[in-house]
Amino acid sequence: MTIPDAAEQVSVRVLVADDQVHVLDALQLLLKSHGYRTETVTDPACVMPALQSEPFDLVLMDMNYERDTTAGAEGLQLVSEIREKDPTVPLVVMTAWGSVDLAVEAMRRGASDFIQKPWENQQLLSKVKLQLERARALRIAERSRIDEIQQAQEIQSKLVPAKLPDIADYEIAAITKPIRFVGGDYYNVVRTSPTETVFCIADVAGKGLPAALLMSSLQAALKSLMGQRLSPRELCRRLNRILCDITPVGKFISFFYGVLNNKSHRLTYCNAGHNPPILIRRQGDSMELNAAGAVLGQFPDWVYEQSELQLGIGDALVLFTDGLVEASDQDEEPFGEWRLVSAGREKLENNAKDLMQHVVESVSSYCGGSFQDDATMIVLKAI
C-alpha cells in the first residue's frame, strides 16, 4: 500500500458518517494513520450540512442507521441527496447487513464503491486511494476541458466582427447566442467601398463543435471572396463550389448575402436556402426576402440568382437564423416569424440596437430563456 505523499496528507479531507461511535473511532484512527484528515458525524441528518459547510475530497458513510437497521433506506436516501448536491465527490458506502441488491441500488444512485463490514483495513484503504485517484484524474480532465472550451470560445468570437462598421444614413446591430460553448451560426458586416457595405448571415446544420468547425471553413472561404466586390450571385456560386469539396455528407449551410449601396439605398442580395429576412416598412407592412437558391455545400453546379430592393427612411431589415423563430414555449409552439414581425413593429421607431434587443428579449421571454438552437440576428435600419 502506497502512503499518500506529504502534499496529499495535508490536503485530503474525508467525511466519515456512522452512528456507532466505536466504528467511527476505528475508521478515524485508520485514515489518520495514513495521512488523511477526517471529520466524523454520527447522525445521517448531519451529513448534508457538513458537506454544505465546506468541501471534502471523499465521503465514507454507513448505509444502516438506527431508524432502519437492515434495509438501508436512510443510507440510500442520503446517497441520492449527496449526489444531487455534488455529482463528483467520491462516495464509498459501508454496511454490516449488506446484500447484492443493496449494493446495486447504492451504486445505481451514485455511490462510487461499496465495502462490507467488518472491513479489511488494506481493502478499505485501497478503495479510498483508488477513488481519490479517479477523482483527481476527473478534475484534471475537467480543467483541461474547460481550458479547451475557453480557447474555442475565444477563437470563435474572433470570427465575427468585434465592431460593426459605420454606414452613412443607416444603423446596424447584431447579436449571436450559441446554445453550446461554440455554435454554427455566423454573420459579418464589411465596408468594401465608401458607398457599399456587404453583410451576410449563415447557419450550419447541426450544433456544437462539428458545426463550429464547418462555420470556420465558411468564414475562411468567404473572407477572400468578400474583398473582390463580386455580385451576390457570383459570390454564392464560388462559395458553394468551395464548400461542396469540404462539407460532410448530410451537412449543409444556409446563407444570405447582401450588398447595400447607401447612396442609392438599394440592396442587392442572394438567398441560399436561408430563413427569409424580413423587411418591416415604416408604413407598417412587411415582406420576406425569399430564398431562391439552394443551401451551400450540397449542389456544386447550382446557379444562383439575385434580387434588388429599395429601402426607405425608417425601414428595418431583420436577418435571423432559425434558432430565433423556432424557439418554443412549454407547449412546443415556436415563436414564429409573425411574432418576430410584431415585436419589430413595436419598436420600429427605436434605433437598431434597441429594436434588436426588444426582439431577442421577446423571444427569450416566450421560450423561458431556453433556446433550442443557436440564435443570431442582424438589424439594418435606414435613418
C-alpha positions as CSV (number, residue, x, y, z in Angstrom):
1,M,0.0,0.0,0.0
2,T,1.4,3.4,-1.1
3,I,1.1,6.0,1.6
4,P,0.0,9.4,0.3
5,D,2.8,12.0,-0.1
6,A,3.1,15.0,2.1
7,A,1.1,17.3,-0.1
8,E,-1.8,14.8,-0.2
9,Q,-1.7,14.2,3.5
10,V,-2.2,17.9,4.1
11,S,-4.9,18.4,1.6
12,V,-7.1,15.3,1.5
13,R,-10.2,15.6,3.7
14,V,-12.6,12.7,4.4
15,L,-16.1,12.9,5.9
16,V,-16.9,9.7,7.8
17,A,-20.6,9.0,8.8
18,D,-21.7,6.2,11.1
19,D,-24.0,6.0,14.1
20,Q,-21.7,3.7,16.0
21,V,-19.0,5.6,17.9
22,H,-16.6,2.7,18.1
23,V,-16.8,2.3,14.3
24,L,-16.1,6.0,13.8
25,D,-13.1,5.8,16.2
26,A,-11.6,2.9,14.3
27,L,-12.1,4.4,10.9
28,Q,-10.7,7.8,12.0
29,L,-7.7,6.1,13.5
30,L,-7.0,4.1,10.4
31,L,-7.4,7.0,8.0
32,K,-5.4,9.4,10.1
33,S,-2.6,6.9,10.4
34,H,-2.3,7.1,6.6
35,G,-2.2,10.8,6.4
36,Y,-5.9,11.6,5.8
37,R,-7.7,14.5,7.6
38,T,-11.1,13.3,8.9
39,E,-14.3,14.8,10.2
40,T,-16.9,12.5,11.7
41,V,-20.7,12.7,12.1
42,T,-22.9,10.2,14.0
43,D,-26.3,11.3,12.7
44,P,-27.2,11.0,9.0
45,A,-29.0,14.3,9.3
46,C,-25.7,16.0,9.9
47,V,-24.1,14.7,6.6
48,M,-25.6,17.2,4.2
49,P,-24.9,20.3,6.5
50,A,-21.3,19.1,6.8
51,L,-20.9,18.9,3.0
52,Q,-22.6,22.3,2.5
53,S,-20.3,24.0,5.1
54,E,-17.0,23.0,3.5
55,P,-15.6,20.8,0.7
56,F,-14.5,17.2,1.3
57,D,-12.4,15.0,-1.0
58,L,-14.3,11.8,-0.2
59,V,-17.3,10.6,1.8
60,L,-17.2,7.3,3.7
61,M,-20.6,6.5,5.1
62,D,-22.6,3.8,6.7
63,M,-25.8,2.6,4.9
64,N,-27.7,1.5,8.0
65,Y,-28.8,3.7,10.8
66,E,-31.0,3.3,13.9
67,R,-34.3,4.0,12.3
68,D,-33.7,1.4,9.5
69,T,-31.0,-1.1,10.5
70,T,-31.4,-3.6,7.8
71,A,-32.9,-2.3,4.6
72,G,-30.6,0.7,4.2
73,A,-33.4,3.1,3.2
74,E,-31.8,6.0,5.2
75,G,-28.5,5.4,3.6
76,L,-29.9,5.2,0.1
77,Q,-31.8,8.4,0.6
78,L,-28.6,10.0,1.8
79,V,-26.7,8.8,-1.3
80,S,-29.3,10.4,-3.5
81,E,-29.1,13.7,-1.6
82,I,-25.3,13.8,-1.8
83,R,-25.3,13.1,-5.5
84,E,-27.9,15.8,-6.1
85,K,-25.6,18.3,-4.4
86,D,-22.3,17.1,-5.8
87,P,-22.2,14.6,-8.7
88,T,-18.4,14.2,-8.5
89,V,-17.3,13.7,-4.9
90,P,-16.1,10.1,-4.3
91,L,-18.7,8.3,-2.2
92,V,-17.8,5.0,-0.6
93,V,-20.7,3.2,1.3
94,M,-20.5,0.6,4.1
95,T,-23.0,-1.8,5.6
96,A,-22.9,-4.7,8.0
97,W,-26.2,-6.0,6.6
98,G,-25.2,-5.8,3.0
99,S,-26.8,-7.6,0.2
100,V,-26.2,-7.6,-3.5
101,D,-29.4,-5.8,-4.1
102,L,-28.5,-3.0,-1.6
103,A,-25.1,-2.7,-3.2
104,V,-26.5,-2.5,-6.7
105,E,-29.1,0.1,-5.6
106,A,-26.5,2.2,-3.8
107,M,-24.3,2.2,-6.9
108,R,-27.3,3.0,-9.1
109,R,-27.9,6.1,-7.0
110,G,-24.4,7.2,-7.4
111,A,-22.1,5.5,-4.9
112,S,-18.6,5.2,-6.1
113,D,-17.8,1.9,-4.3
114,F,-19.1,-0.5,-1.7
115,I,-17.4,-2.0,1.4
116,Q,-18.8,-4.8,3.6
117,K,-18.5,-4.6,7.4
118,P,-16.4,-5.9,9.1
119,W,-13.9,-4.4,6.7
120,E,-10.4,-5.4,6.0
121,N,-8.1,-2.4,6.5
122,Q,-6.0,-2.8,3.4
123,Q,-9.0,-3.3,1.2
124,L,-10.7,-0.1,2.6
125,L,-7.5,1.9,2.2
126,S,-7.1,0.7,-1.3
127,K,-10.6,1.6,-2.3
128,V,-10.3,5.1,-0.7
129,K,-7.0,5.6,-2.5
130,L,-8.4,4.4,-5.8
131,Q,-11.5,6.7,-5.6
132,L,-9.3,9.7,-4.7
133,E,-7.0,9.0,-7.7
134,R,-10.1,8.7,-10.0
135,A,-11.5,12.0,-8.7
136,R,-8.1,13.7,-9.2
137,A,-8.0,12.4,-12.8
138,L,-11.5,13.7,-13.4
139,R,-10.6,17.1,-12.0
140,I,-7.6,17.3,-14.3
141,A,-9.7,16.3,-17.3
142,E,-12.4,18.8,-16.4
143,R,-9.8,21.6,-16.1
144,S,-8.5,20.6,-19.5
145,R,-12.0,20.5,-20.9
146,I,-12.8,24.0,-19.5
147,D,-9.5,25.4,-20.9
148,E,-10.4,23.9,-24.4
149,I,-13.8,25.4,-24.2
150,Q,-12.5,28.8,-23.3
151,Q,-10.0,28.7,-26.1
152,A,-12.6,27.5,-28.6
153,Q,-15.0,30.3,-27.5
154,E,-12.2,32.9,-27.8
155,I,-11.3,31.6,-31.3
156,Q,-14.9,31.6,-32.5
157,S,-15.5,35.1,-31.0
158,K,-12.8,36.4,-33.3
159,L,-14.6,35.0,-36.4
160,V,-17.4,37.6,-36.1
161,P,-16.8,41.3,-36.1
162,A,-15.8,42.9,-32.8
163,K,-17.2,46.2,-34.0
164,L,-19.7,46.9,-36.8
165,P,-18.8,49.5,-39.4
166,D,-20.4,52.9,-39.5
167,I,-22.8,53.2,-42.5
168,A,-23.9,56.7,-43.6
169,D,-27.7,57.0,-43.2
170,Y,-28.0,53.6,-41.6
171,E,-27.8,51.9,-38.2
172,I,-26.8,48.3,-37.8
173,A,-26.8,45.9,-34.8
174,A,-26.1,42.2,-34.4
175,I,-26.0,39.5,-31.8
176,T,-25.3,35.8,-31.7
177,K,-26.2,33.3,-28.9
178,P,-24.7,29.8,-29.3
179,I,-26.7,27.1,-27.4
180,R,-23.5,25.3,-26.6
181,F,-20.0,26.7,-25.9
182,V,-19.5,27.2,-29.6
183,G,-22.0,27.2,-32.4
184,G,-22.7,27.0,-36.1
185,D,-24.2,30.5,-36.7
186,Y,-22.2,33.1,-38.5
187,Y,-22.5,36.8,-39.5
188,N,-20.3,39.5,-40.9
189,V,-20.6,43.1,-42.0
190,V,-17.8,44.7,-44.0
191,R,-17.4,48.1,-45.8
192,T,-16.0,47.4,-49.3
193,S,-16.1,51.0,-50.6
194,P,-17.3,54.4,-49.5
195,T,-20.8,53.6,-50.7
196,E,-21.0,49.9,-50.4
197,T,-21.3,47.6,-47.4
198,V,-21.7,43.8,-47.6
199,F,-23.3,41.8,-44.9
200,C,-24.2,38.1,-44.5
201,I,-25.7,35.6,-42.1
202,A,-25.3,31.8,-42.1
203,D,-26.5,28.8,-40.3
204,V,-24.6,25.5,-40.3
205,A,-26.8,22.4,-39.9
206,G,-26.1,20.9,-36.5
207,K,-24.8,22.2,-33.2
208,G,-21.6,22.3,-31.1
209,L,-18.1,21.7,-32.3
210,P,-18.8,20.0,-35.6
211,A,-21.0,22.9,-36.7
212,A,-18.4,25.4,-35.4
213,L,-15.6,23.7,-37.5
214,L,-17.7,23.9,-40.6
215,M,-18.6,27.5,-39.8
216,S,-14.9,28.4,-39.5
217,S,-14.4,26.9,-43.0
218,L,-17.2,29.1,-44.3
219,Q,-15.6,32.1,-42.7
220,A,-12.2,31.4,-44.2
221,A,-13.5,30.8,-47.7
222,L,-15.8,33.9,-47.5
223,K,-13.1,36.2,-46.3
224,S,-11.1,36.0,-49.5
225,L,-14.3,36.4,-51.7
226,M,-15.8,39.4,-49.9
227,G,-13.0,41.8,-50.9
228,Q,-13.3,41.0,-54.6
229,R,-16.6,43.0,-54.8
230,L,-18.4,40.2,-56.6
231,S,-22.1,40.2,-57.2
232,P,-24.1,38.3,-54.6
233,R,-25.0,35.5,-57.0
234,E,-21.4,35.1,-58.2
235,L,-20.1,35.1,-54.6
236,C,-22.6,32.4,-53.6
237,R,-21.7,30.4,-56.7
238,R,-18.0,30.4,-55.9
239,L,-18.5,29.9,-52.2
240,N,-20.8,26.9,-52.8
241,R,-18.2,25.2,-55.1
242,I,-15.5,25.6,-52.3
243,L,-17.8,24.3,-49.6
244,C,-19.0,21.3,-51.7
245,D,-15.5,20.0,-51.5
246,I,-15.3,20.0,-47.7
247,T,-18.8,19.7,-46.4
248,P,-19.5,16.2,-44.9
249,V,-22.4,14.2,-46.2
250,G,-25.7,15.2,-44.6
251,K,-24.3,18.7,-43.6
252,F,-25.1,22.0,-45.3
253,I,-25.1,25.7,-44.7
254,S,-28.0,28.2,-45.3
255,F,-26.6,31.6,-46.3
256,F,-27.8,35.1,-47.1
257,Y,-25.5,37.7,-48.7
258,G,-26.4,41.3,-49.4
259,V,-24.7,44.4,-50.8
260,L,-26.1,47.7,-49.6
261,N,-25.4,50.9,-51.6
262,N,-26.1,53.6,-49.0
263,K,-26.1,56.3,-51.7
264,S,-28.8,54.8,-53.9
265,H,-30.4,53.0,-50.9
266,R,-30.6,49.8,-52.9
267,L,-29.9,46.3,-51.5
268,T,-28.8,43.6,-53.9
269,Y,-28.9,40.2,-52.4
270,C,-28.8,36.4,-52.9
271,N,-30.5,33.9,-50.5
272,A,-29.0,30.4,-50.5
273,G,-31.7,28.5,-48.6
274,H,-31.6,30.7,-45.5
275,N,-34.6,31.9,-43.5
276,P,-36.0,34.8,-45.5
277,P,-35.0,38.1,-43.8
278,I,-38.0,40.3,-43.1
279,L,-38.2,43.9,-44.2
280,I,-40.5,45.9,-41.9
281,R,-41.6,49.1,-43.6
282,R,-42.1,52.3,-41.8
283,Q,-45.7,52.3,-43.0
284,G,-46.3,49.1,-41.1
285,D,-46.4,46.5,-43.8
286,S,-43.7,43.8,-44.2
287,M,-42.2,41.5,-46.8
288,E,-39.9,38.5,-46.9
289,L,-36.7,38.3,-48.9
290,N,-37.4,34.7,-50.1
291,A,-34.9,32.0,-50.7
292,A,-34.5,31.3,-54.4
293,G,-31.2,29.4,-54.1
294,A,-30.1,26.0,-52.7
295,V,-28.2,25.7,-49.5
296,L,-24.4,25.8,-49.7
297,G,-22.3,22.6,-49.7
298,Q,-24.6,20.2,-51.5
299,F,-25.1,21.1,-55.2
300,P,-21.7,22.1,-56.8
301,D,-23.3,23.2,-60.1
302,W,-26.2,25.3,-58.7
303,V,-26.8,28.6,-60.5
304,Y,-27.7,31.3,-58.0
305,E,-29.9,34.3,-58.7
306,Q,-30.1,37.7,-57.1
307,S,-32.7,40.3,-56.4
308,E,-32.8,44.0,-55.6
309,L,-34.8,46.0,-53.0
310,Q,-35.3,49.7,-52.4
311,L,-35.0,50.8,-48.8
312,G,-36.8,53.9,-47.4
313,I,-36.2,56.0,-44.3
314,G,-37.5,54.2,-41.2
315,D,-37.4,50.8,-42.8
316,A,-35.8,47.9,-40.8
317,L,-34.4,44.8,-42.3
318,V,-34.2,41.9,-39.8
319,L,-32.0,38.9,-40.6
320,F,-32.0,35.9,-38.4
321,T,-31.2,32.2,-38.0
322,D,-33.9,29.6,-37.3
323,G,-32.9,29.3,-33.7
324,L,-34.7,32.6,-33.1
325,V,-38.0,31.8,-34.7
326,E,-38.0,28.2,-33.7
327,A,-37.5,28.8,-30.0
328,S,-40.6,27.2,-28.5
329,D,-42.8,27.7,-25.4
330,Q,-43.8,24.9,-22.9
331,D,-46.4,23.7,-25.4
332,E,-43.7,23.3,-28.1
333,E,-45.2,26.1,-30.1
334,P,-42.4,28.0,-32.0
335,F,-42.1,31.8,-31.7
336,G,-42.5,32.1,-35.4
337,E,-42.0,34.8,-38.0
338,W,-45.3,36.6,-37.3
339,R,-44.3,37.2,-33.6
340,L,-40.9,38.5,-34.8
341,V,-42.6,41.0,-37.1
342,S,-45.0,42.0,-34.3
343,A,-42.1,42.6,-31.9
344,G,-40.2,44.5,-34.6
345,R,-43.2,46.8,-35.2
346,E,-43.5,47.6,-31.5
347,K,-40.0,49.2,-31.5
348,L,-39.7,50.3,-35.1
349,E,-39.3,53.9,-34.1
350,N,-36.3,53.0,-31.9
351,N,-32.7,52.6,-33.0
352,A,-31.5,49.4,-34.5
353,K,-29.8,48.1,-31.3
354,D,-32.9,48.7,-29.1
355,L,-35.2,47.1,-31.8
356,M,-32.9,44.1,-31.8
357,Q,-32.8,43.8,-28.0
358,H,-36.5,44.0,-27.8
359,V,-37.0,41.1,-30.3
360,V,-34.4,39.0,-28.5
361,E,-36.0,39.7,-25.1
362,S,-39.4,38.9,-26.6
363,V,-38.1,35.5,-27.8
364,S,-36.3,34.7,-24.6
365,S,-39.5,35.5,-22.6
366,Y,-41.6,33.4,-24.9
367,C,-39.3,30.3,-24.5
368,G,-38.5,30.8,-20.9
369,G,-34.9,31.5,-21.8
370,S,-34.4,28.0,-23.2
371,F,-33.3,28.4,-26.7
372,Q,-33.2,25.0,-28.6
373,D,-30.7,26.1,-31.2
374,D,-28.1,28.7,-31.9
375,A,-29.7,32.1,-32.5
376,T,-28.3,35.0,-34.5
377,M,-29.8,38.3,-35.5
378,I,-28.9,41.4,-37.6
379,V,-31.0,44.5,-37.8
380,L,-30.3,47.1,-40.5
381,K,-32.3,50.3,-40.2
382,A,-32.5,53.3,-42.6
383,I,-32.5,56.6,-40.8
